[in-house]
Amino acid sequence: MKEEELSRIKRYPIVEYLERKGIKPVRSTPAYALYHSPLRAETHPSFKVDTEKNLWIDYAEGKGGSIIDLCMRLEGCTLLEAIRILGQNAPDITHVPRRESVQGSSKQESIRQAVSTSGVRRLIEVSDTLPPHLLKYLEEDRCINLEKAMLFLRCISYEVRGLHYQAIGFANQSGGYVLRDNGIFKGTIAPKDITPIFADRAEPVCIFEGFMDFLSFFSMKEEVIHHCLVMNSVSNVAKAIRYLNDRHLTHIRAFLDNDDAGKRATNDFIRAGFKVEDMSVHYRNFKDLNEYHVHRVREQLKRQSLKMPQTQTNPIKVKQVKHKMR
């Protein structure tokens, strides 16, 4: 999805979206609309939509967000499903060109230059197609099954200090992205959040620290039959716990890193009252699930090469090794 399409969806007025669902405000002003919360039964209105910023907040829960967040809550769907639903219904809002004063135009240019030179990443485009060097990195360095992985990945083009870059992008539920390139770069396009996947599947919920671990798991399995949740950072443990509690999910399998941060996050889930299966014991001699997956794939390739005749000259195609981990 391109940035223009995502922007179109986010401009879809929340009040219009609620109106189409038969939800009407208790009170309206030019700046906001107040509702009885559509997320639960209540007698006093606590759900407010800022019509200027097109954002909502539920004061009783202390939660809010964009129209995408609201669609996920009301429809009980994943981020990608919400974008699809809203994309089908959002009006094609176009801005009528208007003449700006020289002063206003100069101000906008000054803001753009300030953002560009401050080191802040400015999103330029979101594409469904990754360039060859990033595909090669995923397949050869990370041993990821590209046919499966590309369902969840995007090419993110962005600008920093006037320079243009491309990175692998993995979307979260708030419309932000986790970024990785084929080197050591790790970054984000705000906002930061978790990513639920296969939310219609059964418990236990499989919890991953990063998307590369989830893609490794997905590459290992013939089929993923469980609900999955990528935290995108151990700093998002609290958000993951809230997500699970809101859906009354109590049983998880933690595929977290074998380091102090991973152990602390696992213990946080245990202290929060979840039934936790610590799956890191299956790859205890490796840093994380991806490192374990890469090791297994390469060991399998070595065994295959030893069995082949010495005259064989054709390259061995990477074949994903199916694991027996539950």
N, C-alpha and C positions, 0 to 999 in steps of 0.2 A: 504494500500500500504506500502510495506517495504521500508526502507531507500535506499536499493540498487536499487530498481526500480525507485524511485524519482531521485536518483543520475544519473541513466542512461538517464532519460529524460532531465535533466539539462545539460548533456554532449552532447546532440544532437546538432551539430553545427548549429548556427543560419543561417550562409551563405548557408548551404545545405537546411535548411527548406525554406528559401526565394527562392533558386534556384528551388525547387520543385513547388513553386507557380509562377514561371516564372519571378521572380524579380531578376535582375542582377545588380551588382555593377557598379558604374561609374568609380571607381578607387580601386585597390587592392594592398596591400603590405603584407609582411609576418606577420605583426602585426595587421592590421585592414583592413576593407572594407568600402567604402563610397558609399552611395546610395541616389537617390532621395527618399524622405520619402514615404514608402508604405502606410502611414496613411492619406495622403492628396496629392493634386496636388501641385507641386512646380517646379520652374525652376532651382534653385540652390540646389545642394545636401546638406542636413543637417542631414542625418541619418547615424550614424556610428556604426559599429559592431567591438568590440574588439575581434579578433579571438583567442587571447591567453586566455582571461578570459571568453569568450563566453557570453558577455554581450552587450547590445545595448543602444544607447542614441539618442534621437531626440533633437538636439540642439535648434531647433525652438520652441519646446514646453517645453524644460527643463525637459523632462521625459525620463526614461529608465528602464532597468531591465533585467530579465532573459528571456529565450525563452518562458517560461510559460506566463509571462506578455505580451509578443509580440503576442503570439497565442490568448490570450484573446481579445486583441485589434483588431487584423486582422479578427478573426472569429466572434467577437461580442458575445463571450460565457462566461460562468462562469468558476471559477477556476477548479472545478471538471471536467467540460466538456473539458477544455483545456488539463488537465492531461490525460484524456481518448484519445483525438485526437492525442496528441504527443506520448502517449504510444504505439499506433497502428503503428506509422510511424518511431519512433526513432530506429536507428540501434542498434543492440546488441553489444555495444562497450565493448570489453574486453581488459584488460591490459596484455600485454605479460610480464611474470615475468622476472626481470632482477636482476643481482647481484649488490648489493650495497656495497660500502666500509664500513668498520667498523665505520669510522668516520661519514658517512652519516646516517647509521643506528642508531648510538648513538644520533645524532642530532634529528632525528625524534622521538625517544623515549623520549628525554628531552622535546621536544615540547608537546608531549602527556601528560607527567607527569605534566608539568606546567599548562596546561589547566585543567587537572583533579584536581589539588590541589588549583587552584585559585578561585574556587566557580562558575566557568562558567558551565552551563549545556551543556553536550555533548550528542547529540542524538545518541542512539544505534539502536533502531528499531521502526518502525511504523507498527502496526497490526490492523486488522479489528475487532478483538475480545477483548472486555473489560473483565477484571477479575470480578468474582462475587461480590466482595465488592464494586466496582465502579458502577456496574449495580444496586445493592441494593440502593446505595446512590442516584442515579438518580431517581429511581422509588419511593422509600419510602420517602426520605427527600425532594426531589425536585418535586415529582409528575409528572415526565416526562413520556410521552408515548414512551417506548423504541422502539417499532416497527417503529415509525416515526423517532425518534431521531438518530438511528444508521446509517441512511443514511449520516449523517453529522459528526459523531464522530469516532475517532480512539483512540487506546491505544498507548500512547507514552512511550517508555522505554528510560530512560536517566541516565546519570551518573554525580554526583557531588562529588568531592574530594574522588573518589574511591568507593563511595556508589551508589548502583543502586536503582532507583525508577520507579514507573509507575504512569501515570496520564491520565485523560481524555484529549484528544486533539481535538481542533477545528481549521481547516485549514483556513488560509487567502489567499488572491489572489496572494501573493508573495512567497508562499511555506513555510511560517512560521506557527507556531501553538500557540494558546492560551491554557494554561494548567490549569486544576483544579483537585484536588484530592477529597477525601471524608471528608476532614477536613477543614482547613482554608488556605491551600496553594493555591496561585494564581501566575502564572508565564507565561513565553513565551519561545518559541524557535524562535530566530530571523530568518528572518526580521519581524518586526511588520507591520501590514497593516489591511485594511478593508476586509470584506467578502461579496461580492454580492451573492444573492441566488435568484433563479427563475427569472433570468434577462430577460426572454422572456415574463414575465407576464405584466399586465397592471399597469398603475398609478392608485392611488397614491402609491408611494414607502413607504413601512413600514420600519422605522428606529429603530434599537435596539442598546442599549449601549453594551450589552454583549450577548454571545450565549445562556446563560441559559434563558434569557428573550425571545429570538427568539424561543427556544425549547418549552417554556411555551405557547407562542402564537400558535405554530404549534400543540401542544397537545390539545389546546382549540378548534381549528377549525376543522370542517369536511374536509374542503379543503382550502388551501391558494391560492387565485386567484391573488394576487398582487406581484409585484416585491418587494423583501426584501433586506435590507442592514444592516449587523451587523458591527458596528464601532469597536468593540473589546476594545475600550477605548474612553473616551471623548476627549483624546488628539488627536484622529484621525478625528476630525470634519472637519478640512481643507481638508483632503484627501477625505472624504465623499462628501464635497461640490464640489471638482474638478470632482469626479466621476459623480455626478449628472449633472453638467454643461456640461461635455463632451458629455453626452447622451441627452442633452436638456430636462431633466426631471425637472419639475417645481412644482409638487404637492407631498407633503410628509405627512405621519402620524408619529409623533414622540412618540415612546413608551419608553421614557427615565425615569431615576430614579427621585424620588421625593426628590431631594436634591439640594443644590446650584449649583453643577457641572452640573446636569441634566438640570436645568433651564437655566444656561448660554449657554449650548450647543443648547437648543431649540431656544434661542434668537439669537444665531449665525446663525442658518438657516433662521430665519425671516429677519435678517439684510442682509443676502446674497440674498434676493429677492424671496425666495420660498414661496409658499402658504403652510402654516403649520397648521396641525390639532394637537393640543397638547393632545394626548390620555391619558396622565398621570392623567387627571381629573377623569377618570373612576376608578382609583385606588389611589385616593388622600390620603387615610388613611393608605397606605402601602408604604414600602420603594421602592419597584419596582414591575414590572409585575409578576415576579416569586413568590414573597411573597404573592401577591394577588391571584395568581393561586393556590398556596398551601392551602391558607385559604379556598377558595371555595371548593376545592376537599375534604378537611377534614370536612367541615361543611356538605357537601352532605353525607359523610360516617356516620356522627353522626345521621343525619335524617334517613338514611337507617337502622341503628342499632336499633333505637327506634321503628321502624315499625315491626321489626322481632320478632317472638315468643321468649319468655324467654328461651325456651329449645334449641334454635338454638346455636350450638357450632362451626359450621364451620367458619373459618375466612372469613372476607369480602375482596373480591378482589378489589384493587383500580380501580375505574372507572373514566375516564376522564370526567369532567364536561364541556359540550359545552357552550360557552359563546355567548352573543348577541352583544358584542362589534363589531362594523363594521370592 
